[in-house]
């Protein structure tokens, strides 16, 4: 799929990019794989990992800057859109900045990809975009809608847009596992609410879902990976079995349980062995057999949330994962 092609990933020095780039280089042989991001130091550090590999390039730029995107996307075949303002409290206290990146940046990317003749674009979404209660989730819902509508907006151009949506990425910077690890030696872990549940996915699973979206998409689909849930208390037990739990209350903009498919989405959602697919409601695309393929329609009123999940991760399984991945947890 990517052999001999030109790929660009926005926000490519983040956790996802640090996994997507090496996995894609190992699985495929792209002509160029461009890491597009705004932090020169992160690019400098990441570039050291690839030595003189002529396939990997680094472009300084911001998705807020449409002119820079226009230059960077010249000759690009595939785009992964990972750039975003993602930390929930940061978005709550800096709403204008969050909107500039997550919504205006998405609009800039959609326009420029169409103008530059990019073939396929996959945007990363989040469980927080389903029935959002915080600004980050609201901006990502708006972003998802923009990428879905981008397939209509493209008119006669061949550019096609899809979205992948998943939950808490295990071990990524700023997430709960590395935070608990930093607190483990104190003998006390802060728990927002003992009833809280979260979806769990590895970065490798996220990359594989993006690859699948590129192969499967017709345009406008939102792919939702089937992944296990855990309670916040079980995550704490896996990190520090003997630590005391201190209940501190839910933070601003935080949900008790995360959701990836809402009741309203159920009217256009199909199930597959390893994922769900939310089809676009516009233009009757949700009844398009080319988009549905072998999917099975979910019942009306179906929801996919971290508390009603049929699959749960055991404490021992997470402990084993932590031991195998301890060296890289929280570093990318």
FENTAJO-V336578 format. One record per helix or strand of 2 or more residues. SS is the DSSP state (A for helix, B for strand). FROM is the first residue (numbers start at 1). TO is the last residue. If there is no record, write none. Layout:
# FENTAJO-V336578
SS_FROM_TO ; SS_FROM_TO
This chain:
# FENTAJO-V336578
B_6_10 ; A_15_27 ; B_32_37 ; A_40_47 ; B_56_60 ; A_66_72 ; B_78_81 ; A_88_93 ; A_95_115 ; B_120_124 ; A_127_129 ; A_135_153 ; B_160_165 ; B_168_169 ; A_176_186 ; B_188_191 ; B_197_201 ; A_203_216 ; B_222_225 ; B_229_231 ; A_232_239 ; B_244_247 ; B_259_261 ; A_264_268 ; B_269_271 ; B_275_278 ; A_282_287 ; A_289_292 ; B_296_297 ; B_304_305 ; A_315_328
